Amino acid sequence: MKRSKSAQPEQVPLGALMEGDTRFAALSQAERDWLDRHYYLDQAEIDAAKSIPDSELQRALTDPYAQTILGKRLLAQGNSMGGIAALKNAASHGSVYAYEEAALAVLKDAMQMNGGVADGNQILAFRARMEVAKILGDHRADDMFDHYFPGYDAGINSKNLQAQTTEFLRQLGENAQLQGSSAAGPDPRPNADIWSNLRDLNHAGGKGDLIPVFE
């Protein structure tokens, strides 16, 4: 059910690229393959799966694609508990994207119960989960965190951050074991240095430069 993607890159202005969700952008075919391998499903792919019944997705407990789709669908329906559970299941079977989306859903739930704002503990927990995503390989997880909490200084609580990151990694491995899956090991996303250079170029005024992006 996954949609096909063009092998040819599209030229995108740097400013527009950096303003979007860079987790979905691939600067090479190898990075595109990495996104597919870790089930980064954009809205078009989620929409394309609408014809798959919930019951079929629910039965596919060991399929990270099905569980990621189910988790996103349940979240959209307002079922955060079910959505988070499905996404965590997908993460246990290799979906780095599902891990990030579950972390975001947990944060939003906590904020909703806290008058729409996040307290220090909730921010730290979200930061730690993004650290886990980075350990798993996604250097774009920093952008996801910065979108919600720009200017946050993680160094202030570095010991607590390290402890929570370690605990969340342990939980991910335990969940994988319970699902009969081997714990996900680091799989570095390509082009970390290029992304860093693009960030610097964007800040230096190169927003109009055209960047090849693989869809």
BAKE-464698 format. One record per atom (N, C-alpha, C, CB): z, x, y; residue in one letter. Coordinates in steps of 0.2 Angstrom, whole numbers, padded with zeros to 4 digits, always signed. Each point is the difference from the previous one (the first is absolute). Glycine has a CB too. Example, Ala and Ser with C-alpha at 12.3 -4.5 7.8 and 13.67 -1.06 7.14 Angstrom:
2
+0039+0066-0028A/+0000-0004+0006A/+0000+0004+0006A/+0006-0009-0006A/-0010+0007+0011S/+0001+0004+0006S/+0003-0004+0005S/-0010+0006-0003S/
//
This chain:
215
+0000+0004-0006M/+0000-0004+0006M/+0000+0004+0006M/+0006-0009-0006M/-0005+0016+0006K/+0000+0004+0006K/-0007+0000+0003K/+0010+0007-0005K/-0010-0007+0011R/-0007+0000+0004R/-0003+0007-0001R/+0004-0010+0008R/-0010+0010-0008S/-0004+0007+0000S/+0001+0003+0007S/-0008-0004-0009S/+0008+0010+0010K/+0000+0004+0006K/-0006+0004+0001K/+0012+0000+0000K/-0015+0001+0006S/-0005+0004+0001S/+0001+0007-0001S/-0004-0008+0008S/-0001+0012-0010A/+0001+0007-0001A/-0001+0004+0006A/-0003-0001-0012A/+0000-0002+0017Q/-0001+0003+0007Q/+0005-0002+0005Q/-0012-0001-0003Q/+0014+0007+0007P/+0005-0002+0004P/-0002-0003+0007P/+0005+0010-0004P/-0001-0014+0007E/-0001-0003+0006E/+0003+0004+0006E/+0000-0011-0006E/-0004+0012+0011Q/+0003+0004+0006Q/+0004-0005+0004Q/-0010+0007+0000Q/+0016-0005+0001V/+0006-0004+0003V/+0002+0004+0006V/+0003-0006-0011V/-0002+0003+0017P/+0003+0004+0006P/+0007+0002-0002P/-0007-0006+0008P/+0009+0012-0007L/+0007+0002-0002L/+0006-0004+0003L/-0005+0012+0000L/+0004-0014+0006G/+0005-0005+0003G/+0001-0006-0004G/-0002+0005+0011G/-0003-0008-0013A/+0000-0006-0004A/+0003+0001-0007A/-0010-0005+0006A/+0008+0011-0009L/+0003+0002-0006L/+0007+0001+0000L/-0011+0005-0003L/+0014-0002+0008M/+0007+0002+0000M/+0004-0006+0002M/-0003+0011+0003M/+0000-0016+0000E/+0004-0006+0002E/+0000-0005-0006E/-0004+0001+0012E/+0000+0000-0017G/+0001-0005-0006G/+0005+0003-0005G/-0012-0004+0002G/+0012+0001-0007D/+0004+0002-0006D/-0003+0005-0004D/+0005-0011-0001D/-0003+0018+0003T/-0004+0005-0003T/+0001+0001-0007T/+0001+0006+0011T/+0004-0010-0014R/+0001+0001-0007R/-0007-0002-0004R/+0012-0003+0001R/-0016-0001+0002F/-0006-0003-0003F/-0006+0004+0001F/+0005-0011+0001F/-0005+0016+0004A/-0005+0004+0002A/-0001+0006-0005A/+0001-0004+0012A/-0007+0006-0014A/-0002+0006-0004A/-0005+0004+0004A/+0003-0006-0011A/-0001+0012+0011L/-0004+0005+0004L/-0005+0004-0005L/+0009+0001+0009L/-0009-0003-0015S/-0004+0003-0005S/+0000-0004-0007S/+0002+0011+0005S/-0007-0010-0009Q/+0000-0004-0006Q/+0006+0001-0004Q/-0013+0000+0000Q/+0015+0006+0000A/+0006+0002-0004A/+0006-0004+0002A/-0004+0011-0002A/+0005-0012+0009E/+0005-0004+0003E/-0001-0008-0002E/+0002+0009+0009E/-0008-0011-0009R/-0002-0007-0002R/+0002-0001-0007R/-0009+0000+0008R/+0008+0005-0012D/+0002-0001-0008D/+0007+0000+0000D/-0010+0006-0004D/+0014-0002+0008W/+0007+0000+0000W/+0003-0007+0002W/+0000+0012+0003W/-0003-0015+0002L/+0002-0007+0002L/-0001-0005-0006L/-0003+0003+0012L/-0003-0002-0015D/-0001-0005-0006D/+0005+0001-0006D/-0012+0000+0004D/+0013+0007-0005R/+0005+0002-0005R/+0007-0003+0001R/-0007+0010-0002R/+0009-0011+0008H/+0007-0002+0001H/+0000-0007+0003H/+0003+0012+0002H/-0009-0016-0003Y/+0000-0007+0001Y/+0001-0002+0008Y/+0004-0002-0012Y/-0007+0005+0016Y/+0000-0002+0007Y/-0005-0005+0001Y/+0004+0011+0004Y/-0001-0017-0004L/-0005-0006+0000L/+0000-0003+0008L/+0003-0003-0013L/-0009+0003+0016D/+0000-0003+0006D/-0001-0008+0000D/-0005+0011+0004D/+0005-0014+0002Q/+0000-0007+0000Q/-0006-0003-0004Q/+0006+0000+0011Q/-0012+0003-0010A/-0006-0002-0004A/+0001+0000-0007A/-0007+0004+0009A/+0010+0001-0012E/+0001+0000-0007E/+0005-0005-0002E/-0002+0012+0000E/+0007-0013+0004I/+0005-0005-0002I/-0003-0007+0000I/+0009+0007+0005I/-0013-0008+0000D/-0004-0007+0001D/-0004-0001-0006D/+0000+0001+0012D/-0003+0005-0014A/-0005-0001-0006A/+0003-0002-0007A/-0007+0009+0006A/+0014-0008-0006A/+0004-0001-0006A/+0003-0007+0000A/+0002+0012-0001A/-0004-0016+0006K/+0003-0007+0001K/-0001-0004-0006K/-0001+0001+0012K/-0005+0000-0015S/-0002-0004-0006S/+0004+0001-0006S/-0011+0000+0004S/+0015+0006-0004I/+0004+0002-0006I/+0007-0005+0000I/-0005+0012+0000I/+0006-0016-0005P/+0006-0004+0000P/+0006+0004+0000P/-0006-0009-0006P/+0012+0007+0009D/+0006+0003+0000D/+0002+0001-0007D/+0003-0005+0011D/-0004+0001-0015S/+0003+0000-0007S/-0003+0007-0004S/+0001-0013+0000S/-0008+0014+0002E/-0003+0006-0003E/+0003+0006+0003E/-0011-0007-0002E/+0012+0007+0008L/+0003+0006+0003L/+0007+0001-0002L/-0007-0002+0010L/+0011-0003-0011Q/+0007+0001-0002Q/+0000+0002-0008Q/+0003-0009+0008Q/-0008+0008-0012R/+0000+0002-0007R/-0002+0008+0000R/-0003-0012-0004R/+0000+0014+0009A/-0003+0007+0000A/+0006+0005+0003A/-0012-0004+0001A/+0018+0004-0005L/+0005+0003+0003L/-0001+0008+0001L/+0007-0009-0005L/-0011+0012+0001T/-0001+0007+0000T/-0006+0002+0004T/+0006+0001-0011T/-0009-0006+0014D/-0006+0002+0004D/+0001+0000+0007D/-0007-0006-0008D/+0007+0012+0011P/+0002+0001+0007P/-0004-0003+0005P/+0004+0011-0003P/-0011-0012+0001Y/-0004-0004+0005Y/+0002-0007+0000Y/-0010+0007-0003Y/+0011-0010-0003A/+0002-0007+0000A/+0007-0001+0003A/-0007-0002-0010A/+0011+0006+0009Q/+0007-0001+0003Q/+0000+0001+0007Q/+0005+0004-0010Q/-0009+0001+0013T/-0001+0001+0007T/-0003-0006+0003T/-0001+0012-0001T/-0004-0015-0002I/-0003-0006+0003I/+0005-0006+0000I/-0011+0004-0004I/+0015-0005-0002L/+0005-0005+0000L/+0005+0001+0005L/-0002-0001-0012L/+0005+0007+0013G/+0005+0001+0005G/-0002-0002+0007G/+0004+0009-0007G/-0010-0006+0009K/-0003-0002+0006K/-0001-0008+0001K/-0006+0011+0001K/+0004-0014-0006R/-0001-0007+0000R/+0006-0004+0001R/-0010+0001-0007R/+0015+0001+0003L/+0007-0003+0001L/+0003+0001+0007L/+0002+0001-0013L/-0003+0005+0015L/+0003+0001+0007L/-0003-0004+0005L/+0002+0012-0003L/-0009-0013+0003A/-0004-0004+0004A/+0002-0008+0000A/-0009+0008-0001A/+0012-0010-0005Q/+0002-0006-0001Q/+0008-0001+0002Q/-0008-0001-0010Q/+0011+0006+0012G/+0007+0000+0002G/+0005+0001-0005G/-0004-0008+0008G/+0001+0010-0014N/+0005+0002-0006N/+0001+0007+0000N/-0004-0010-0006N/+0009+0012+0011S/+0001+0007+0000S/+0003+0003-0006S/+0001-0001+0013S/+0004-0002-0016M/+0003+0002-0006M/-0005+0002-0005M/+0011-0006+0003M/-0015+0001-0005G/-0005+0001-0005G/-0005+0005+0002G/+0002-0012-0003G/-0004+0012+0009G/-0005+0005+0002G/+0002+0007+0000G/-0004-0009+0008G/+0011+0010-0006I/+0002+0007+0000I/+0001+0002-0008I/+0006-0002+0011I/-0004-0003-0015A/+0001+0002-0007A/-0007+0002-0003A/+0010-0008-0001A/-0015+0004+0002A/-0007+0002-0002A/-0002+0007+0002A/-0003-0013-0001A/+0004+0014+0008L/-0002+0006+0003L/+0004+0006-0003L/-0003-0006+0010L/+0009+0005-0011K/+0004+0006-0003K/-0003+0001-0007K/+0010-0003+0007K/-0011-0002-0011N/-0003+0000-0007N/-0007+0004+0001N/+0006-0010-0004N/-0010+0009+0009A/-0006+0003+0000A/+0001+0008+0002A/-0006-0011+0004A/+0011+0012+0000A/+0002+0007+0002A/+0002+0004-0006A/+0003-0004+0011A/+0001+0000-0016S/+0002+0004-0006S/-0006+0002-0004S/+0010-0007+0000S/-0016+0004+0001H/-0006+0001-0004H/-0005+0004+0004H/+0002-0010-0007H/+0000+0013+0013G/-0004+0004+0003G/-0003-0002+0007G/-0003+0004-0011G/+0004-0010+0013S/-0002-0002+0007S/+0004+0003+0005S/-0005-0011-0005S/+0003+0016+0009V/+0004+0003+0005V/-0001-0005+0006V/-0002+0011-0003V/-0003-0015+0004Y/-0001-0005+0005Y/+0005-0005-0001Y/-0012+0002+0001Y/+0013-0005-0007A/+0005-0005-0002A/+0007+0002+0002A/-0007-0004-0009A/+0009+0011+0008Y/+0006+0002+0001Y/+0001+0000+0008Y/+0000+0008-0010Y/-0005-0006+0014E/+0001-0001+0007E/+0001-0007+0003E/-0007+0010+0001E/+0003-0014-0004E/+0000-0008+0002E/+0006-0003-0002E/-0012+0000-0002E/+0015+0002-0004A/+0007-0002-0002A/+0005+0002+0005A/-0003+0000-0012A/+0003+0006+0014A/+0004+0003+0005A/+0000-0004+0006A/-0001+0011-0005A/-0005-0012+0008L/-0001-0004+0006L/+0003-0007-0001L/-0010+0007+0003L/+0009-0010-0009A/+0002-0007-0001A/+0008+0000+0000A/-0010-0003-0006A/+0013+0008+0003V/+0007+0000+0000V/+0003+0001+0008V/+0000+0005-0012V/-0004-0001+0015L/+0002+0001+0007L/+0000-0006+0004L/-0004+0012+0000L/-0002-0016+0000K/-0001-0006+0003K/+0005-0005-0002K/-0012+0002+0001K/+0014-0003-0007D/+0005-0004-0002D/+0007+0001+0003D/-0006-0001-0011D/+0008+0008+0011A/+0006+0002+0003A/+0000-0002+0008A/+0001+0009-0009A/-0007-0008+0012M/+0000-0001+0007M/+0001-0007+0002M/-0008+0010+0001M/+0005-0014-0006Q/+0000-0008+0001Q/+0007-0002+0000Q/-0011-0001-0005Q/+0015+0004+0001M/+0007-0002-0001M/+0005+0003+0006M/-0002-0001-0013M/-0002+0006+0017N/+0004+0003+0005N/-0003-0001+0007N/+0003+0009-0008N/-0005-0016+0008G/-0003-0002+0007G/-0006+0003+0002G/+0011-0002+0003G/-0015+0005-0008G/-0007+0002+0002G/+0000+0008+0002G/-0003-0012+0004G/+0009+0015-0005V/+0000+0007+0002V/+0003+0004-0006V/+0002-0003+0012V/-0003+0009-0012A/+0002+0005-0006A/+0006+0004+0003A/-0012+0000-0006A/+0017+0000+0002D/+0006+0005+0002D/-0002+0007-0003D/+0008-0010+0000D/-0003+0014+0001G/-0001+0007-0002G/-0001+0001-0007G/+0006+0003+0010G/-0002-0006-0014N/+0000+0000-0007N/-0007-0002-0003N/+0013-0002+0000N/-0015-0004+0003Q/-0007-0002-0003Q/-0006+0004+0002Q/+0005-0011+0001Q/-0004+0014+0005I/-0005+0005+0002I/+0000+0006-0004I/+0000-0004+0011I/+0006+0007-0013L/+0000+0005-0004L/-0002-0001-0007L/+0010+0004+0007L/-0009-0010-0010A/-0002-0002-0006A/-0008+0000+0000A/+0011-0006-0003A/-0014+0003+0008F/-0007+0000+0000F/-0003+0007+0001F/+0001-0011+0005F/+0002+0015-0001R/-0002+0007+0000R/+0000+0004-0006R/+0004+0000+0012R/+0002-0001-0016A/+0001+0003-0007A/-0006-0002-0004A/+0013+0000+0001A/-0014-0007-0001R/-0006-0002-0005R/-0007+0003+0002R/+0007-0011-0002R/-0008+0012+0009M/-0006+0003+0002M/+0000+0007-0003M/-0001-0008+0010M/+0007+0011-0010E/+0000+0007-0002E/-0002+0000-0008E/+0009+0003+0009E/-0006-0008-0012V/-0002+0000-0008V/-0008-0001+0000V/+0011-0005-0003V/-0014+0001+0007A/-0007-0001+0000A/-0004+0007+0002A/+0002-0012+0003A/+0001+0016+0001K/-0003+0006+0002K/+0001+0005-0006K/+0003-0002+0012K/+0003+0002-0016I/+0001+0004-0006I/-0005-0002-0005I/+0012+0001+0003I/-0014-0008-0004L/-0005-0002-0005L/-0007+0002+0002L/+0007-0010-0002L/-0008+0012+0009G/-0006+0002+0002G/-0003-0002+0006G/-0002+0001-0011G/+0004-0007+0014D/-0003-0003+0006D/+0003+0003+0007D/-0002-0010-0007D/-0002+0015+0010H/+0002+0003+0006H/-0001-0005+0006H/-0003+0011-0005H/+0000-0017+0003R/-0001-0005+0006R/+0006-0005+0000R/-0012+0001-0002R/+0017+0000-0002A/+0006-0004+0000A/+0004+0001+0007A/+0001+0001-0013A/-0002+0005+0016D/+0003+0002+0006D/-0003-0005+0006D/+0002+0012-0004D/-0008-0013+0003D/-0003-0005+0005D/+0002-0007+0000D/-0010+0007+0000D/+0011-0009-0007M/+0003-0007-0001M/+0007+0000+0003M/-0007-0001-0010M/+0011+0006+0009F/+0007+0000+0003F/+0000+0000+0008F/+0004+0006-0011F/-0008-0002+0014D/-0001+0001+0007D/-0002-0006+0003D/-0003+0012-0001D/-0001-0016-0002H/-0003-0007+0002H/+0006-0004+0002H/-0011+0001-0007H/+0016-0001+0003Y/+0006-0005+0001Y/+0005+0003+0004Y/-0003-0005-0011Y/+0004+0012+0010F/+0006+0003+0003F/-0003+0007+0004F/+0008-0005-0009F/-0012+0004+0014P/-0002+0006+0003P/+0005+0004+0004P/-0010-0006+0002P/+0010+0013-0003G/+0005+0004+0003G/+0007+0000-0003G/-0006-0003+0010G/+0006+0001-0016Y/+0006+0000-0004Y/+0001+0007-0002Y/-0001-0012-0004Y/+0007+0015+0004D/+0002+0007-0001D/+0004+0000-0007D/+0001+0003+0012D/-0005-0002-0017A/+0004+0000-0007A/+0004+0006-0001A/-0010-0006-0004A/+0010+0011+0008G/+0004+0005+0000G/+0008-0001+0001G/-0010+0007+0003G/+0011-0013+0001I/+0007-0001+0002I/+0004-0002-0007I/-0005-0004+0011I/+0001+0001-0016N/+0004-0002-0006N/-0003+0003-0006N/+0002-0011+0005N/-0004+0018-0004S/-0004+0003-0005S/+0004+0000-0007S/-0005+0007+0009S/+0011-0006-0009K/+0004+0000-0007K/+0000-0007-0003K/+0007+0009+0004K/-0006-0014+0000N/-0001-0007-0003N/-0007-0001-0002N/+0010-0004+0007N/-0015+0006-0003L/-0007-0001-0002L/-0001+0003-0007L/-0003-0001+0013L/+0005+0007-0013Q/-0002+0004-0007Q/+0004-0004-0006Q/-0001+0011+0007Q/+0007-0013-0006A/+0004-0003-0005A/-0004-0007-0002A/+0011+0005+0004A/-0013-0009+0001Q/-0003-0006-0001Q/-0007+0001-0004Q/+0006-0005+0010Q/-0010+0010-0007T/-0006+0001-0003T/+0001+0002-0008T/-0005+0004+0011T/+0009+0000-0012T/+0002+0002-0007T/+0002-0006-0004T/+0004+0011+0003T/+0000-0015-0001E/+0002-0006-0003E/-0006-0005-0001E/+0011+0001+0004E/-0016-0002+0001F/-0005-0004-0001F/-0005+0003-0005F/+0001-0004+0012F/-0002+0010-0012L/-0004+0003-0005L/+0003-0001-0007L/-0004+0009+0008L/+0010-0008-0009R/+0003-0002-0006R/-0001-0007-0003R/+0009+0009+0003R/-0008-0014+0002Q/-0001-0007-0001Q/-0008-0001-0003Q/+0009-0003+0009Q/-0013+0006-0005L/-0007+0000-0002L/-0001+0002-0007L/-0004+0001+0012L/+0006+0005-0014G/+0000+0002-0007G/+0003-0004-0005G/+0000+0011+0005G/+0006-0014-0003E/+0003-0004-0005E/-0004-0007-0001E/+0011+0005+0004E/-0014-0007+0001N/-0004-0006+0000N/-0006+0001-0005N/+0004-0004+0012N/-0007+0010-0011A/-0005+0001-0004A/+0002+0001-0007A/-0006+0006+0009A/+0011-0003-0011Q/+0003+0000-0006Q/+0001-0007-0003Q/+0005+0012+0002Q/-0002-0016+0001L/+0001-0007-0002L/-0006-0004-0002L/+0010+0000+0007L/-0016+0002-0003Q/-0006-0003-0001Q/-0004+0003-0005Q/+0000-0003+0011Q/+0003+0009-0014G/-0004+0003-0006G/-0005+0005+0003G/+0002-0010-0007G/-0001+0012+0013S/-0005+0004+0003S/+0003+0007+0002S/-0006-0010+0005S/+0002+0015-0005S/+0002+0006+0002S/+0001+0000+0008S/-0005+0006-0010S/+0010-0002+0012A/+0001+0000+0008A/-0006+0003+0003A/+0013+0001-0002A/-0015-0003+0008A/-0005+0002+0004A/+0001+0007+0002A/-0003-0011+0003A/-0001+0016-0004G/+0001+0007+0003G/-0004+0000+0006G/+0002+0005-0011G/-0001+0001+0015P/-0003+0001+0006P/-0008+0000-0001P/+0010+0006+0005P/-0014-0009-0001D/-0007+0000+0000D/-0002+0000+0007D/-0001-0007-0010D/+0000+0013+0013P/-0001+0001+0007P/-0006-0003+0003P/+0006+0010-0001P/-0006-0014+0006R/-0006-0003+0003R/-0004+0006+0004R/+0006-0012+0001R/-0012+0012-0002P/-0004+0005+0003P/+0000-0001+0008P/-0007+0001-0010P/+0005+0005+0013N/-0002+0000+0007N/+0007+0000+0005N/-0011-0005-0003N/+0016+0007+0000A/+0006+0000+0005A/-0001+0004+0006A/+0007-0001-0010A/-0010+0007+0009D/-0001+0005+0006D/-0005-0003+0005D/+0002+0009-0007D/-0007-0013+0004I/-0005-0003+0005I/+0003-0005+0003I/-0009+0003-0008I/+0013-0007+0005W/+0004-0006+0004W/+0004+0003+0005W/+0000-0007-0010W/+0003+0012+0009S/+0005+0003+0005S/-0004+0003+0006S/+0008+0003-0009S/-0014+0000+0008N/-0004+0002+0005N/-0003-0006+0004N/-0003+0010-0007N/+0001-0016+0004L/-0002-0006+0003L/+0005-0003+0005L/-0008-0002-0010L/+0014+0003+0007R/+0006-0003+0004R/+0000+0004+0007R/+0006-0004-0010R/-0006+0011+0009D/+0000+0004+0006D/-0006-0001+0005D/+0007+0008-0007D/-0013-0009+0004L/-0006-0001+0004L/+0001-0007+0003L/-0007+0007-0008L/+0010-0012+0005N/+0000-0006+0003N/+0005+0000+0006N/-0002-0005-0011N/+0008+0009+0010H/+0004+0001+0006H/-0003+0004+0006H/+0010-0001-0008H/-0015+0005+0006A/-0003+0004+0005A/-0005-0003+0004A/+0003+0010-0007A/-0005-0016+0005G/-0005-0004+0004G/-0007-0001-0004G/+0006+0004+0010G/-0006-0002-0017G/-0006-0001-0003G/-0001-0007-0004G/+0001+0012-0001G/+0001-0017+0005K/+0000-0007-0003K/-0007-0002-0002K/+0011-0003+0006K/-0016+0005-0002G/-0007-0002-0001G/-0003+0004-0005G/+0000-0003+0012G/+0002+0008-0015D/-0003+0004-0005D/-0001-0004-0006D/+0005+0010+0004D/-0011-0010-0007L/-0002-0004-0006L/+0002+0004-0006L/-0009-0005+0006L/+0013+0001-0011I/+0003+0003-0006I/-0003-0003-0006I/+0011+0003+0006I/-0014+0000-0011P/-0002-0003-0006P/+0005-0003-0004P/-0010+0008+0000P/+0010-0014-0001V/+0005-0004-0004V/-0003-0003-0006V/+0007-0002+0010V/-0005+0003-0016F/-0003-0003-0006F/+0004-0006-0002F/-0003+0011-0004F/-0001-0017+0004E/+0002-0006-0001E/+0001-0002-0008E/-0005-0004+0011E/
//
